[in-house]
Amino acid sequence: MTAPMNRHIRVLVAKPGLDGHDRGAKIVARALRDAGMEVIYTGLRQTPEQIVSAAVQEDVDAIGISILSGAHNTILPRIAELLRHAGLDDVLLVVGGIIPDEDVPGLKQAGVAAVFQPGASTGDIVDFIRSHVRPETPNAVASDE
């Protein structure tokens, strides 16, 4: 997806499932905000349906999921599926948290663009989102002719 030049990249940060620890999500949300992105934080214990509904309502360019519960192999493919059904194939889906290396290929196959494991820098997350959600160029105007 491309973000129009007249607005910032919009990122939804969400904590799905029963995990009650959100310090990492808040740190990432602040880093994204400090990098000039608009951040919408959904809070704790969100369902995949709530996350995708918020993404639709907020017209986001990217979704950042923070998950530590071990339910990533169930929750993330469900979010990716709901995004496709909502016509949001162009919304970038990234995840951070406790994700074993052996689970990364399956998550990417399901539609997750990037997995940020413990120790990933917030700068790497910002750079990844910026490089995959680019503002439109001034000449990229749709025409009916």
Phi, psi and omega in degrees: 000148176246138179268130178302152184296337184275008176213161180279162172299132180253126183235129173266125176251128186223151176241099181277162172075201188267000180297126182257009183258114184237016181300315180299318179298320180291324177296314179296317179302317180294319179297319178296316178298315180296337178274004175096008179269153172273129184240132174245119180254123185278342184092188186277160168058048179270144174274160174305321180296319178294320181296313181291322176300317178295322179298319178294310183297323184268356179052055185276158175266335184210154174235128174249119180257133173248122184218130180236356191280345184091001181266015185300326182288346176259312187288315185292316175299327178293317177298315180299319179296315180295324176298315179299315181295332179274001180078022182254043180299336183271000177278123181290129179245118177234158181222147172227150178143201181273094182235113177298145180309321184291345179269345185299311181302319179295322178293319179294321177297327180285343178128004177279126184283326182206147177240121179252111183270172179309136181097348177296142180274150177296330177298321177296322180293313178302312182298319180297313181297314179300320184284344180251351175232097185256138173297150178293149174278156182302332182273358183270062181254131179290144180226144178270357183277000000 
